[in-house]
Amino acid sequence: MKFFETSAKTSSNVEESFIMMTKEIISQMVEKEKTMSKKENNQKEKLDLKKPQIKLDSETKCCK
């Protein structure tokens, strides 16, 4: 966050500071959402080598 010098007494930079803080917060939230979305997509694309990927039918006469 940036530092803002404000004065409630003279109303100096009060509105500007709120606008800038709001923009910064929204920007951080969007970036966090993008990061979380990328992590979820990466997890979905991974192949679990511990699980069999092909189910063999018991009637298949392969390798007998």
C-alpha distances in whole Angstrom, upper triangle without the diagonal:
4,7,9,13,15,18,20,23,23,21,19,16,15,16,14,11,12,13,9,7,11,11,7,9,12,11,10,13,16,15,16,19,20,20,22,24,25,25,28,30,30,32,34,35,36,40,41,44,45,46,49,48,52,54,58,61,63,66,65,67,65,66,69
4,6,10,12,16,18,21,21,19,16,13,14,15,12,9,11,12,9,8,12,12,9,11,14,14,13,16,18,18,19,22,23,23,25,27,28,29,31,33,33,35,37,38,39,43,44,47,49,50,53,52,55,58,61,64,67,69,68,70,68,69,72
4,7,9,13,15,18,18,16,14,11,12,14,12,9,12,13,10,10,14,14,12,14,17,17,17,20,22,21,22,25,26,26,28,31,31,32,34,36,37,38,41,42,43,46,48,50,52,53,56,55,59,61,65,67,70,73,71,74,72,72,75
4,6,10,12,15,14,13,10,8,9,11,9,6,10,11,9,10,13,14,13,15,18,18,18,21,23,23,24,27,28,28,30,32,33,34,37,38,39,41,43,44,45,49,50,53,54,55,58,57,61,63,67,69,72,75,74,76,74,75,78
4,7,10,12,12,11,8,7,9,12,10,8,12,14,13,13,16,17,17,18,21,22,22,24,27,27,28,30,32,32,34,36,37,38,40,42,43,44,46,48,49,53,54,57,58,59,62,61,65,67,70,73,76,78,77,80,78,79,81
4,7,9,9,7,5,5,6,9,9,8,10,13,13,13,16,17,17,19,21,22,23,25,27,28,29,31,33,33,35,37,38,39,41,43,44,45,47,49,50,54,55,58,59,60,63,62,66,68,71,74,76,79,78,81,79,80,83
4,5,6,5,5,7,7,10,11,11,13,15,16,16,18,20,21,22,24,26,26,28,30,31,32,34,36,37,38,40,42,42,44,46,47,48,50,52,53,57,58,61,62,63,66,65,69,71,74,77,79,82,81,84,82,83,86
4,6,5,7,9,7,10,12,11,12,15,17,16,18,21,21,22,24,26,27,28,30,32,32,34,36,37,38,40,42,43,44,46,48,49,50,52,54,57,58,62,62,63,66,65,69,70,74,76,79,82,81,84,82,83,86
4,6,8,11,10,13,15,15,16,19,20,20,22,24,25,26,28,30,30,32,34,35,36,38,40,41,42,44,46,46,48,50,51,52,54,56,58,61,62,65,66,67,70,69,72,74,78,80,83,85,85,88,86,87,90
4,5,9,9,12,13,14,15,18,19,20,21,23,24,26,28,29,30,32,34,35,36,38,40,41,42,44,45,47,48,50,51,53,54,56,58,61,62,66,67,67,70,69,73,75,78,80,83,86,85,88,86,87,90
4,6,6,8,10,11,12,14,16,16,18,20,21,22,24,26,27,28,30,32,33,34,36,37,39,40,42,43,45,46,48,49,51,53,54,58,59,63,64,64,67,66,69,71,75,77,80,82,81,84,83,84,87
4,6,8,9,9,12,13,14,15,17,19,20,21,23,25,26,28,29,30,32,34,35,36,38,40,41,42,44,46,47,48,50,52,53,57,58,62,63,63,66,65,68,71,74,77,79,82,81,84,82,83,86
4,6,5,6,9,10,10,12,14,15,16,18,20,21,22,24,26,27,28,30,31,33,34,36,37,39,40,42,43,45,47,48,50,53,55,58,59,60,63,61,65,67,71,73,76,78,77,80,78,79,82
4,6,5,6,9,10,11,12,14,15,17,18,20,21,23,25,26,27,29,31,32,33,35,36,38,39,41,42,44,45,47,49,52,54,57,58,58,61,60,64,66,69,71,74,77,76,79,77,78,81
4,5,5,6,9,10,11,12,14,15,17,18,20,21,23,25,26,27,29,30,32,33,35,36,38,39,41,42,44,45,47,51,52,56,57,57,60,59,62,64,68,70,72,75,74,77,75,77,79
4,5,5,6,9,10,11,12,14,15,16,18,20,21,23,24,26,27,29,30,32,33,35,36,38,39,41,42,44,46,49,51,54,56,56,59,57,61,63,66,69,72,74,73,76,74,75,78
4,5,5,6,8,10,10,12,14,15,16,18,20,21,22,24,26,27,28,30,32,33,35,36,37,39,41,42,44,48,49,52,53,54,57,56,59,61,65,67,70,72,71,74,72,73,76
4,6,5,6,9,10,10,12,14,15,16,18,20,21,22,24,26,27,28,30,32,33,35,36,37,39,41,43,46,47,51,52,52,55,54,57,59,63,65,68,70,69,72,71,72,75
4,6,5,6,9,10,11,12,14,15,17,18,20,21,23,24,26,27,29,30,32,33,35,36,38,39,41,45,46,50,51,51,54,53,56,58,62,64,67,69,68,71,69,71,73
4,5,5,6,9,10,10,12,14,15,17,18,20,21,23,24,26,27,29,30,32,33,35,36,38,40,43,45,48,50,50,53,51,55,57,61,63,66,68,67,70,68,69,72
4,5,5,6,9,10,11,12,14,15,16,18,20,21,22,24,26,27,29,30,32,33,35,36,38,42,43,46,47,48,51,50,53,55,59,61,64,67,65,68,66,67,70
4,5,5,6,8,10,11,12,14,15,16,18,20,21,22,24,26,27,29,30,32,33,35,37,40,42,45,46,46,49,48,51,53,57,59,62,64,64,67,65,66,69
4,6,5,6,9,10,11,12,14,15,17,18,20,21,23,24,26,27,29,30,32,33,35,39,41,44,45,45,48,47,50,52,56,58,61,63,62,65,63,64,67
4,5,5,6,9,10,11,12,14,15,17,18,20,21,23,24,26,27,29,31,32,34,37,39,42,43,44,47,45,49,51,55,57,60,63,61,64,62,63,66
4,5,5,6,9,10,11,12,14,15,16,18,20,21,23,24,26,27,29,31,32,36,37,40,42,42,45,44,47,49,53,55,58,60,59,62,60,62,64
4,5,5,6,9,10,11,12,14,15,16,18,20,21,22,24,26,27,29,31,34,36,39,41,41,43,42,45,47,51,53,56,59,58,60,59,60,63
4,5,5,6,9,10,11,12,14,15,17,19,20,21,23,25,26,27,29,33,35,38,40,40,42,41,44,47,50,53,56,58,57,59,57,59,62
4,5,5,6,9,10,11,12,14,15,17,18,20,21,23,25,26,28,31,33,36,37,38,41,39,43,45,49,51,54,57,55,58,56,57,60
4,5,5,6,9,10,10,12,14,15,16,18,20,21,23,25,26,30,31,35,36,36,39,38,41,43,47,49,52,54,53,56,54,55,58
4,5,5,6,9,10,10,12,14,15,16,18,20,21,23,25,28,30,34,35,35,38,36,39,42,45,48,51,53,52,55,53,54,57
4,5,5,6,9,10,11,12,14,15,17,19,20,21,23,27,29,32,33,34,36,35,38,41,44,47,50,52,51,54,51,53,56
4,5,5,6,9,10,11,12,14,15,17,19,20,22,25,27,30,31,32,34,33,37,39,43,45,48,51,49,52,50,51,54
4,5,5,6,9,10,11,12,14,15,17,19,20,24,25,29,30,30,33,32,35,37,41,43,46,48,47,50,48,49,52
4,5,5,6,9,10,11,12,14,15,17,19,22,24,28,29,29,32,30,34,36,40,42,45,47,46,49,47,48,51
4,5,5,6,9,10,11,12,14,16,17,21,22,26,27,28,30,29,33,35,39,41,44,47,45,48,46,47,50
4,5,5,6,9,10,11,13,15,16,19,21,24,25,26,28,27,31,33,37,39,42,44,43,46,44,45,48
4,5,5,6,9,10,11,13,15,18,20,23,25,25,27,26,29,31,35,37,40,43,41,44,42,44,46
4,5,5,6,9,10,11,13,16,18,22,24,24,26,25,28,31,34,37,40,42,41,43,41,42,45
4,5,5,6,9,10,11,15,16,19,21,21,24,23,27,29,33,35,38,41,39,42,40,41,44
4,5,5,6,9,10,14,15,19,20,20,22,21,25,27,30,33,36,38,37,40,38,39,42
4,5,5,6,9,12,15,18,20,20,22,20,23,26,29,32,35,37,36,38,36,38,41
4,5,5,7,10,13,16,18,18,20,19,22,25,29,31,34,37,35,37,35,36,39
4,5,6,9,10,14,15,15,18,17,21,23,26,29,32,35,33,36,34,34,37
4,6,8,10,13,15,14,17,15,18,21,24,27,30,32,31,34,32,33,36
4,6,9,12,15,14,16,14,17,20,24,27,30,32,30,33,30,31,34
4,6,9,12,12,14,13,16,19,23,26,28,31,29,31,29,30,33
4,6,9,9,10,9,13,16,19,22,25,27,25,28,25,26,29
4,5,6,9,9,12,15,18,21,23,26,25,27,24,25,28
4,5,7,8,11,14,17,20,22,25,23,25,22,22,25
4,7,9,12,14,16,19,21,24,23,24,22,22,24
4,6,9,10,13,16,18,21,20,22,20,21,23
4,6,7,10,13,15,18,16,19,17,17,20
4,7,10,13,16,18,16,19,17,18,21
4,6,10,12,15,13,15,13,15,18
4,6,9,12,11,14,13,15,17
4,6,8,7,10,9,12,13
4,5,5,9,10,13,13
4,5,8,10,12,12
4,6,9,12,11
4,6,9,9
4,6,6
4,6
4
